[in-house]
Every structure is written in C-alpha cells, then in structure tokens.
Amino acid sequence: MEELIKKIEDAYSSEITEFDPSVLQLFGTFKQYLNSGRIRAAEKRHGKWYVNDWVKKGILLGFRLGQMVDYSINKNFLFFDKSTFPLKKFEITDNIRQVPGGSSIRDGTFVASGVVIMPPAYINVGAYIDMETMVDSHALVGSCAQIGKRVHISAGAQIGGVLEPIGAMPVIIEDNVLIGSNCGIFEGTIVSEYCVIGAGTILTGSTPVFDLVENQIYKKSESEPLLIPAGAVVVPGSRSIKNNFAEKYGISVYTPIIIKYRDEKTSAVTALEETLR
C-alpha cells in the first residue's frame, strides 16, 4: 500500500496527461482498490475520523487522465463523461439490489453486500456505502461521502460530497443512522451512530445545533467538523433574531435542534423493514 500511495502522490504532483499509459494503468489499480473498499477517502482511527488526502488526489488524477467519451444508450439517451469514470459494474453475486428505474453509480465507489438502491438515486465517485444500507429514491450520495452499516437514507435526502480542497472532511454517516426524507447533510458534518435526523433537517458547518437535552451548542470549528453526538434525534427548529426590526416583525432563523436521544420507542419507530430486503 505504501508503494501505491507514493506513486499516486508522485503522479498527482507531476504534469502527466492521458497520453501516459503507465499512469493510466496505475490509476486502474487505484480504482480497483476503491471499488473493493480496501482504500477510502476517510477512515476512523482510534475513535476519530481522518481524511486520506492521497485517495482524493488519486480520484482527481483520474479526471485529469480521462478523455471525453460517448456513453450514450441511443439517440434519445445521450451521455458523455470522462473515460476513467464509467458506471460501476455489478454482478448478481455481489448481493446488491439496484432496482430498475434510472439510478447511477459511478465507478470508483464501494457498495457493500446487502445494500439496496431505489430509483432514481445517484452515488458519486469515492463514496463508501457499507453493508445493509438503503439509498432511497431521489437520494444523492456525494463524492467521497462515507456511509456506515444499516443506514437508511430516505427519499430526497442529499448527502454532500467533497473532492476539493484536498484536506476537507467529507460527510460521514456512521452505523445505524436514519436520515429522514428531504434532509441535507453538508460541509463535512459527522453524524454519529444511532442518530435520527428528522425529515427536512439541514446540517451544515455554518449552522449551530442546539441540544435541548444536554444544554449544549455544537458548531464546526477551524480544526473540527460539526459532530452530531451518538443517538441524537435532530429536527428542524428556529431561534429568534435579536434586533429591533426582527423583534418587531417576529422574524426567526432556521436552526436544527436535538429534542431527545434515541430510546427503545424511537428505535422501534425507525427500524428498517426487513421484509423489504
């Protein structure tokens, strides 16, 4: 692995173009590792998430190496993209349910056994989706986003992606999390295990989260992303604006709030329906 890291770093720092077959071969090996889950854009070590800069560099190298090619199905369905990032290929033995209806999964992603993808969904390069997760209709999993085991990404949810800047943390969704319909999780937010993010909740690095249970305020800092604590149940809320004009007209701004922490009742309500699998 150290040799692969060095070669990717060297190739990324050079002026190599698509006309170098040896680097294309290197990128092919790199992408095989991405597809198998052996490498990932971010990983948890000793209880903390870290960005693997060199993996992001390898993905960006692929865009530099690729040439525009025609991926069209026919004259009515026209598609053009880089030759280095076609659609990901699956086999029946992968045990992944990609339901017919227009979903796209880009090559260079890891999708584990037992994952269910409902149409239309889109999963971008560098994403990592662990076992028994469901990606529901009209959901987006952005580039390099890291999704844990038994996560439910409900219909219309947006999981933000990030390739640049290189060191930026992608969105992290840990194990056993429920992301409600029409949620948006962006700007490197980390949602810890067993959280429930209520429908319509937006989590970003610029919006503080108010914990009504622990009397805490969670924010992104210069060195740390926004971190939602384990088991939190987060819903959309609002807070008043303290100036004369806002008070006169009763104006408030959106803010996510933690109203409780997950208990047996919450778990029963949010349990994934096994018969769907």
Buried (B, 14 or more C-beta within 10 A) or exposed (E): EEEBBEBBBEBBEEEBEBEBEEBBEBBEEBBEBBBEBEBBBBBEEEEEBEBBBBBBBBBBBBEBBBEEEEBEEEEEEEEEBBBBBBEBEBEEEBEBBBEEEEBBBBBBBBBBEBBBBBBEBBBBBBBBBBBBBBBBBBBBBBBBBBBBBBBBBBBBBBBBBBBEEBEBBBBBBBBBBBBBBBBBBBBBBBBBBBBBBBBBBBBBBEBBBBBEEEEEEBEBEEEEBBBBBBBBBBBBBEEEEEEEEEEEEEEEEEBBBBBBBBEEEBBEEBEBEEEEE
